Amino acid sequence: METAYIEVRNLTKTYSAKNGNVEALKSVSLSVLKNDIFGVIGLSGAGKSTLVRCLNLLERPDSGEVFIGGQNLLTLGREQLRLRRQKIGMIFQHFNLLEQQNVLANVCFPMEIRGVPVRQRKEKAMELLKKVGLEDKAGAYPSQLSGGQKQRVAIARVLANEPDILLCDEATSALDPETTKTILDLLKSIHDTMGITMVIITHEMRVIQEICTKVAVLDQGTVQECGSVTK
């Protein structure tokens, strides 16, 4: 039996709200193998985004454990966790680009934070823009790009840290069906060429069918079903 690369055990997370507490996650356990494209699907409010944010401890669970490569993230100190997070890329629904910076600067940004020399980071950024098909947009600004192009820039920026895990939180929800397919094709290509383990959060079954190898169905904070995706 293969060892899980990402494993969550009995995660619980409760938020306080005006009308009382909301249990976002109720003893959720999942295992993701290395190189999987693992989908998590559910309706709005099912706990999907809370779960994915617990995988890199952007949200700390109230209880439970999060293991990556056999290492329990909840036992790491602040600096150890910061370094581990650099290798856990995250792609969001609304791109989160720096609007005042051009495309090249956006992709360079994570490398700038790490102290990579200017020439080296620009060369790497251009390589990544070529990989996502946007080398001709290096000097453009986010406001000049389509939604699909913005998401490609966000993907290139995430790849700048050479992650071993990619978390996609509704990464195609703001895109039309045709653009969604091109982004999913790009993610599949990145997975195949770079061997990155991916967790795809979505409410769309076609996203699961298009790209995922495994899927978990989340409903009201609990895993209702988990298994392989039949193509």
Secondary structure, DSSP 8 states (H G I E B T S, - for coil): ----SEEEEEEEEEEEETTEEEEEEEEEEEEE-TT-EEEEE--TTSSHHHHHHHHTTSS--SEEEEEETTEEGGG--HHHHHHHHTTEEEE-TT----TTS-HHHHHHHHHHHTT--HHHHHHHHHHHHHHTT-GGGTT--GGGS-HHHHHHHHHHHHHTT--SEEEEESTTTTS-HHHHHHHHHHHHHHHHHH--EEEEEES-HHHHHHH-SEEEEEETTEEEEEEE---
